[in-house]
Every structure is written in C-alpha cells, then in structure tokens.
Amino acid sequence: MSVNRVCFNCGSSSFVSDRSLGGKIVCSKCGSSSFKNKSSSFLKRKKLVFLAIAIAIFIIVI
C-alpha cells in the first residue's frame, strides 16, 4: 500500500482491498473509501507560521 495516503475520516494509513466492492480500496479501521494524500510540506509551513506568531508575541510582550 502507498504510505503517503491517509483516511479522510479517521486519519489511519492502513487500507485494504474490499472484495465485495470489486477490489475498491477502503480503510481497514473505519471502512471509508475516501482518502487523501498526506502533505508534509503543508504541515511544515503550518508549523513555521505558528513559530513566527509565537516569536512575534514574545517580542511584543518583552
């Protein structure tokens, strides 16, 4: 299975092929067939924004 995909509902990265649905890929934990690609660059940018806000607040307080 592709490691860069996560379930849209529960966030799990474990998927199985459901034989009753003709081999459609579903989440093994919640059974959902909707998934999204994991974006590490988005998470890094989000952390960078929070770090910048924290530094700005720290400078304002001092």
Secondary structure, DSSP 8 states (H G I E B T S, - for coil): --TTEEETTT----EEEEGGGTSEEEETTT----EEE--HHHHHHHHHHHHHHHHHHHHHH-
